[in-house]
Every structure is written in structure tokens, then in C-alpha cells.
Amino acid sequence: MEKSGITFIHISDVNLGLVPEADLKLGTDRFNEIKETFANTIEYAKEHKVDFVFISGDLFNSIPDISMLEELDRTCSILEDTCVVYCSGNQDYLGNDLPIWDYDFKSNIYVIGRNRLPENQNKESRFYAKRSENASYMLDCLRFHNMGLDVYGVSYFDKRNSISSLAGAIPSDSNRINILLAHGGEDKYLPIDFSELKNSGFDYVALGHKHKYTQISDNICYAGSLEPLADNEQGRHGFIFGSLTKDSFSKQFIPFSKREYKTLDYPVNNYTTDTDIALDIEHLIGIEGKQHIYTINIVRLDDCEKNFELYGITDKYNILAINGLSFERTDYDCYIKSNRNNSFARLLDEMYAESPVKRDGAKLAVDTVIDISGINKRKGNKMSSRVFDDACKQAVGIFSTRLEAAKKSEEICDFEQAKEKLSVSPDVLDKLNDTWAKERKAELEYRTFKKYYEEFPRKRQRERTRMILRVLLIPIIVFGVFLIITFPQGLIKASLENNSNKYAMSMLIVAFSIILGVYLIYMLSKRIVKTDSLIDIEKKNDEKTVLGMLEESRDKVDSLRDKRHELQLLESNRKGLLEEISEKERKTEKIYYEMKVLSEAIDILMK
């Protein structure tokens, strides 16, 4: 019997596997929190006996592998009376030959667009589902017969989807509850005509892709991500809890995230101190919640030109940035007009030097002298010689301290150590190429000598065969002719005399003579071959010479190979050092420039 209505949870853009704030110590916690919040949402669905959990895309931050699918299956295995229906998004799209096509979910999980539905479904089950005859490649449809529900959906099959798959989409049976799952709403990510969608006849449209909860109409909503994933996603995050029948619909947004991104504006004036800012920020964070992630903007009041420095507070709390600590002075006209033909005027003139480093150094010196002297708080903005000299001395002391600290910074020390390692690491590329060429030449010589040496046994065998044939062939031919002539005559004579014993004796004598003759000739030929070929001094010396050259060539190849391996190791170490130096140089580029500016500022002030 069909059920008259359903309850559901709508989530999207969970992005399992994502690590927000990966550069901060908070990164690992955030990675785990995303998984925990998703698991807690599934637990919530179980506790409230929700019928369906609808996931409208980007459940995973990347294409899921087997281990990720197994973890999803384990998380959802607690749902005995709840079914999960999931469409893929642009992050976890259903590409070709991916594990999700063949993975056999043990829990009640249906994937929109996947041609495989759970096998051996119980037709009496509340979640018995078949693909509707109205389903298409563009718009899938799963019919839950015992729930009176049709779930339509669009899954991604590539990273992007610019096809308007929802154009003209309408439910095929208005007597059933019809729900649509989709991920997109942008030109390259499933374009949607929302005015058309509002009149399409779906009872609820569960959308994903936007990370903040957004209501297009009462029954068309973006659930937003379960946890905020970037600093522009401020406010509470969670899921939509809904109840739906053909005659009624209700929903509410349930905040469920562990953290929020928050922005705090802190006003300062010329009398605000660094301690004031630090204490007030700690107090504000204590009120708002220490678990949240903050961006703090310094708001300057009453033409405040002070520079502030805060240490340790960003390590103590989840602070992404504190903007506006340094005042960027751009207008110096009032100082130029008030200080003509004095020492401060000379310093102001240095700001217009041709060198960018010198200009920046002069600007730093001018700003610091202004801040130390306090003339920016006076109406006249004029600086006396005594005040200027005192401010310059203090500024030089400040810059010298900062310069020494920069020189001793961890980044600079690492970079200098890497350069020192490189200076003692020889450049062996030319030697390596030369050794490699010599090794290939030596290997060619070795193969030549080896082939030539391997020919000696075969050459000796061929010489022996030729000599034996030369020695045996002529006697055998002569002996054979002799037998041909004499043997028939002996047989005739023996038969005429009718003496069989004499005939038999003749046969034995002839056979013995043949055997003896062949043996004597073979022994003679063997002695000749042994004397003339096998113990040939010149040829034996040739073989020894080739063998010696072969061993020498092999030793040379081994020596060159060992040398090449040694040079390759040195070259590999050098390349590694060069890559390390290049990386460290990029990290220290800003620090080195700051050091140049500080040095220039010191030189200008000490003139």
C-alpha cells in the first residue's frame, strides 16, 4: 500500500575529502569535521525516522574511489528506515569506468544516473524502486512504488555540464509525489530557467552547487554546504528538513555546522594601542565563539595614521587575517609644504628617486619618522631639526633590529644553507655526458671482443672437420676402389672352387682389413690435425690476446658504469638542491626585498 506522504532531509555540497584552511593548523580538524558533520546528519535522520535523505551533488570533493564508497556505505548502514538518493555534481561526476558504476551498496543508497539498481529488492519494502519508463539519459527517474514517490534527477558525467537538461522537465504522473534533484544553476554548470522550473509541477526541487542556503521559492531551495568551506560563506550552515504530501508541504532550515566564518570590524584612532586591540579582539572572540573562523578589519577613525603590530593572537585563535594593521600613507603634500629647506625636506625628496628600492626605502623612512615624531597629529606638520635627528636615530635603531631579525629568520637561514650546499656540490653534467659516451663506446668494444672470442671454439671445430675430411677422403676413396675391384673377383674365385670355408675366411679378412684401414687412417689424421691445428702456437696466442682484451674491456665497462652512477647521484643531488633553492628563493623573495628596503632606509637616514 502506498504511503500518503514523506519526510526528508535535503543536503548538498558536503565535499567529503576537502581540507579547508590546509595551510593553517586548523586544516586537519576541518577535514575531520566535514566527515563528522555528515555522519551526525545521518544520525539525525535515523533518530527522527526520516524517510529520505536527498543529496543534490558534490557529496565528495573528488571522484570517489573504492575506500570512499565503502566509508559512505558504512556511515549510511545505520539507516534502517531511511533511504539515501544521491545525484553527482561537478566535483564527483560519474565518469567512464569509475568504481561507483559497479559498487554494490549494502545500505539503501540510490545513485541518480547509475544504470545499476540494488539487486534482489524486496517488492514489499518501503524503498522498493525501479527506474521509470519515463527516465532518460538526460533526466533520470526512480519510482518508489510503495511510497507514492517519483524522484527525478540529473547527474554529471563530466566536470562541466552546459546542457539545459531541465528544460521542459515535468512530472509524468501528477498523482504521485514528485521530487527533483539537480546540481547547478550557472552557464557551465547545468543552466536553469527558474521561472520555468517554478511552473514545472514538481512538489519539491532540491538544488545544490551554491554553498549558502538559498530559497528560490517556497519549494525550490539550495541547501548549501553542511560546513562552510571558504571565508566568503559566512552565516550558519546545515540542512533542510521537510515534510511533504500531495496536499501540504512544510520545511525548515536546521543549522548544523560546527563553525562559522565571521568578520569583525574593530575601530581604532591615534590613541589606540596594540594592547588595546589584542585585548578587545580576545574579548570579542570570546563572545562570538572561539570555535569560529575570523577575519578582522581595522577601521581607522579620526584620520588615524598609526601602524599596529599584533603578535601571537593569530596562533591563539582561528584568525585568517587581520586587515589594516599598517597605515598606507599616500598624501605627503602637507608635509612638503610645511617643511621647506630643512633636513626633513631632504628626506622627503628621496621618495622621488629613480630606483624602486630607494623610493620604497625613503618612503619607509619618511613614514617612520612621521610616526615617531608625531607631527601628523599637529596642525603645522613642521619638524624641527632636533625632533628630526631624534626620530632618525630611533628609526635607524628600529630598522637595524628588524634587519637583523630578518637575516636570522628561519626562511633566510634555510635558503643560505641550501646555497652553501650547492656551492660545494660540483656541476658534473659535462663529466656525466662524457662518461656516458665512453661507457657506450666501451660496451660496443666489449660486445665485439666477446663475439669474436665466442667464435674460437666454432672455428676450431670447423678446422678439425675440414682437416679430417681432407685426410680421410682420399684414402677412403682409394681403399673403396680397391675393394670394388678385388672383392668381386675373390667371391667369384671362391664360388668356382666350391670352398665355402675359404669364402667365409675371405670375407672376414676383407672386413678386418676395412676396419683396420679406417682405424689407421683415422689415427693418422687425428695426429696430423692435432699437430697442425689444435696446438697452433700463433692461433692460441691470438685467443689469449682476445681473452685478455675481453676482460680488460669488461673491467673498463664496469669502471665507467660505476663512475657514471656516482656522477648521476651527484647530478641528482645537485638538481634536488637547485629545485630546493628555487622553492626557497620564491619564499624568501619578499623578505630579501624587505631587507634591501630596510638597508636603503638606514643609509638614507644616516646621510
Residue pairs with C-beta under 8 A, 6 or more apart in sequence:
1 146
2 145
2 146
2 147
2 148
3 51
3 126
3 146
3 147
3 148
4 148
4 245
4 246
5 177
5 243
5 244
5 245
5 246
5 248
6 51
6 52
6 147
6 149
6 177
6 243
6 244
6 245
7 48
7 49
7 50
7 51
7 52
7 241
7 242
7 243
7 244
8 50
8 51
8 52
8 53
8 54
8 179
8 204
8 241
8 242
8 243
8 244
9 41
9 44
9 45
9 50
9 52
9 53
9 54
9 239
9 240
9 241
9 242
10 54
10 56
10 204
10 206
10 221
10 223
10 239
10 240
10 242
11 38
11 41
11 53
11 54
11 55
11 56
11 223
11 226
11 239
11 240
12 55
12 56
12 57
12 58
12 89
12 183
12 206
12 207
12 208
12 209
12 222
12 223
12 224
12 225
13 57
13 58
13 89
13 208
13 209
13 210
13 211
13 223
13 224
13 225
13 226
13 229
14 34
14 37
14 38
14 55
14 58
14 59
14 60
14 225
14 226
15 34
15 58
15 59
15 60
15 61
15 91
15 225
15 229
16 34
16 35
16 38
16 59
16 60
16 61
16 68
16 72
17 31
17 60
17 61
17 62
17 68
18 31
18 34
18 61
18 229
19 27
19 28
19 30
19 31
20 27
20 30
20 227
20 228
20 229
20 230
21 27
21 30
21 293
21 320
24 318
24 320
26 293
26 318
30 227
33 227
33 258
33 259
34 226
34 227
36 258
37 226
37 227
37 256
37 257
37 258
38 75
38 226
39 75
40 256
41 53
41 226
41 239
41 256
42 53
42 75
42 76
42 78
42 79
43 78
44 50
44 254
44 256
45 53
45 79
45 82
46 78
46 79
46 80
46 81
46 82
48 241
49 81
49 82
50 82
50 241
51 81
51 82
51 83
51 126
51 147
52 82
52 83
52 84
52 85
52 149
52 151
53 79
53 82
53 83
53 84
53 85
54 85
54 86
54 151
54 179
54 181
54 206
55 84
55 85
55 86
55 87
55 181
55 208
56 87
56 89
56 181
56 182
56 183
56 206
56 207
56 208
56 223
57 87
57 88
57 89
57 90
57 91
57 92
57 155
57 156
57 181
57 182
57 183
57 184
57 208
57 209
58 89
58 90
58 91
58 92
58 183
58 208
58 209
59 72
59 86
59 88
59 89
59 92
60 68
60 91
60 92
61 91
61 92
62 91
62 92
63 92
63 93
63 95
63 98
63 100
64 72
64 92
64 98
64 99
64 100
65 99
66 99
66 103
69 99
69 100
69 103
69 105
72 109
73 105
73 106
73 107
73 109
76 84
76 107
76 108
76 109
77 106
77 107
79 107
79 108
81 126
82 108
83 108
83 109
83 110
83 126
83 127
83 144
84 107
84 108
84 109
84 110
85 109
85 110
85 112
85 142
85 151
85 153
85 181
86 109
86 110
86 111
86 112
87 111
87 112
87 113
87 153
87 154
87 155
87 181
87 182
87 183
87 208
88 94
88 111
88 112
88 113
88 155
88 156
88 183
89 156
89 183
89 184
89 208
89 209
90 156
90 159
90 160
90 161
90 183
90 184
90 189
90 209
92 156
93 155
93 156
93 157
93 158
93 159
94 100
94 101
94 111
94 113
94 114
94 155
94 156
94 157
95 157
95 158
100 111
100 114
101 114
101 115
101 116
102 116
104 118
104 119
105 118
108 118
108 127
110 117
110 118
110 129
110 142
110 151
111 155
112 140
112 142
112 151
112 153
112 154
112 155
112 181
113 140
113 153
113 154
113 155
113 157
114 155
117 129
117 130
117 131
117 142
121 128
121 129
122 128
123 145
124 146
125 146
126 144
126 146
126 147
127 144
127 146
127 147
128 144
128 145
128 146
129 142
129 143
129 144
129 145
130 142
130 143
130 145
131 140
131 141
131 142
131 143
132 141
132 142
132 143
132 150
132 172
134 141
134 172
135 141
135 142
138 154
138 163
138 165
139 152
139 153
139 154
139 165
139 166
139 169
140 152
140 153
140 154
140 155
141 150
141 151
141 152
141 153
141 172
142 150
142 151
142 153
143 149
143 150
143 176
144 150
144 151
147 177
148 176
148 177
149 176
149 177
149 178
149 179
150 171
150 172
150 173
150 176
150 177
150 178
150 179
151 179
151 180
151 181
152 169
152 171
152 178
152 179
152 180
152 181
152 202
153 180
153 181
153 182
154 161
154 165
154 166
154 181
154 182
154 183
154 184
154 190
156 183
156 190
160 188
160 189
161 184
161 188
161 189
161 190
162 187
162 188
162 189
162 191
163 190
163 191
164 190
164 191
164 192
164 193
165 182
165 190
166 180
166 182
166 190
166 192
166 193
166 197
166 200
167 193
167 196
168 196
169 180
169 197
169 200
170 200
170 201
171 178
171 200
171 201
171 202
174 201
175 246
177 203
177 244
177 245
177 246
178 201
178 202
178 203
179 202
179 203
179 204
179 205
179 206
179 244
180 200
180 202
180 204
180 205
180 206
181 206
181 208
182 190
182 192
182 205
182 206
182 207
182 208
183 189
183 190
183 207
183 208
183 209
184 190
184 191
184 192
184 207
184 208
184 209
185 191
185 192
185 194
185 207
185 209
185 210
185 222
186 209
189 209
190 209
192 207
194 216
194 217
194 220
197 205
197 216
197 220
198 216
198 217
198 220
202 219
203 219
203 244
203 246
203 249
204 219
204 220
204 242
204 244
204 249
204 251
205 216
205 219
205 220
205 221
206 221
206 223
206 240
207 216
207 220
207 221
207 222
207 223
208 222
208 223
209 222
210 222
210 224
211 224
211 225
211 228
211 229
211 230
211 233
211 237
212 222
212 224
212 225
212 233
212 235
212 237
213 221
213 222
213 223
213 224
213 235
213 236
213 237
213 238
213 240
213 253
214 221
214 222
214 224
215 221
215 222
216 222
218 249
218 251
219 249
221 240
221 251
223 239
223 240
224 233
224 237
224 238
225 233
225 237
226 237
226 238
226 239
226 256
226 257
227 237
227 257
227 258
227 259
228 234
228 235
228 237
228 257
228 259
228 260
228 261
228 293
230 261
231 261
231 293
231 295
231 320
232 261
233 261
234 260
234 261
234 262
234 263
235 260
236 255
236 257
236 260
237 255
237 256
237 257
237 260
238 253
238 254
238 255
238 256
238 257
239 253
239 254
239 256
240 251
240 252
240 253
240 254
241 251
241 252
241 253
241 254
242 249
242 250
242 251
242 252
243 249
243 250
243 251
244 250
258 291
259 291
259 292
259 293
259 318
260 289
260 292
260 293
261 292
261 293
261 294
261 295
262 288
262 292
262 293
262 294
262 295
263 294
263 295
263 296
263 297
264 281
264 284
264 285
264 288
264 294
264 295
264 296
264 297
265 296
265 297
265 299
266 277
266 280
266 281
266 284
266 296
266 297
266 298
266 299
267 299
267 300
267 301
268 277
268 298
268 299
268 300
268 301
268 304
268 306
268 308
269 300
269 301
269 302
269 304
270 302
270 304
270 305
270 306
270 377
272 304
272 306
272 308
274 308
274 309
274 310
277 298
277 308
277 310
278 310
278 313
281 296
281 310
281 313
281 317
282 313
282 316
282 317
285 292
285 294
285 317
288 294
290 317
290 318
291 318
292 318
293 318
293 319
293 320
294 317
294 318
294 319
294 320
295 319
295 320
295 321
295 323
296 319
296 321
296 322
296 323
297 323
297 324
298 308
298 322
298 323
298 324
298 325
299 324
300 324
300 327
304 327
305 327
305 329
305 370
305 371
305 376
306 327
306 371
307 325
307 326
307 327
307 367
307 371
308 325
308 326
309 325
310 322
310 325
313 319
313 322
314 322
327 367
329 363
329 367
329 370
332 348
332 351
332 366
334 381
335 344
335 348
335 366
335 370
335 375
335 381
336 345
336 348
337 381
338 380
338 381
338 382
339 345
339 348
339 381
339 382
339 383
342 383
342 385
342 388
343 383
343 385
343 388
343 389
344 369
344 383
344 388
346 607
347 362
347 365
347 366
347 369
347 388
347 604
347 605
348 366
350 358
350 359
350 361
350 362
350 365
350 366
350 604
351 359
351 362
351 363
351 366
352 359
353 359
353 362
357 593
357 596
357 597
357 600
358 600
358 604
360 597
360 600
361 596
361 597
361 598
361 599
361 600
361 601
361 603
361 604
362 600
362 601
362 604
364 399
364 597
364 598
364 601
365 395
365 399
365 601
365 604
365 605
368 391
368 395
368 398
368 399
368 601
369 383
369 388
369 391
369 392
369 395
369 605
370 376
372 390
372 391
372 394
372 395
373 383
373 387
373 388
373 390
373 391
375 381
375 382
375 383
375 387
383 391
392 605
392 606
395 601
395 605
396 602
396 605
396 606
399 598
399 601
399 602
399 605
400 602
402 598
403 595
403 598
403 599
403 602
406 412
406 591
406 594
406 595
406 598
407 595
409 591
411 584
411 587
411 588
411 591
412 588
412 591
412 592
414 584
415 581
415 584
415 585
415 587
415 588
418 577
418 580
418 581
418 584
419 581
421 577
422 574
422 577
422 578
422 581
425 570
425 573
425 574
425 577
426 570
426 574
427 574
428 567
428 570
428 571
428 574
429 571
431 567
432 564
432 567
432 568
432 571
435 560
435 563
435 564
435 567
436 564
438 560
439 557
439 560
439 561
439 564
442 553
442 556
442 557
442 560
443 557
445 553
445 556
446 550
446 553
446 554
446 556
446 557
449 546
449 549
449 550
449 553
450 550
452 546
453 543
453 546
453 547
453 550
456 543
456 546
460 533
460 534
463 529
463 533
464 529
464 533
464 534
467 525
467 528
467 529
467 532
467 533
468 525
468 526
468 529
471 521
471 524
471 525
471 528
471 529
472 521
472 522
472 525
475 517
475 521
476 518
476 521
479 514
479 517
479 518
483 510
483 514
487 510
490 506
490 510
491 503
491 506
494 500
494 502
494 503
494 506
495 503
533 539
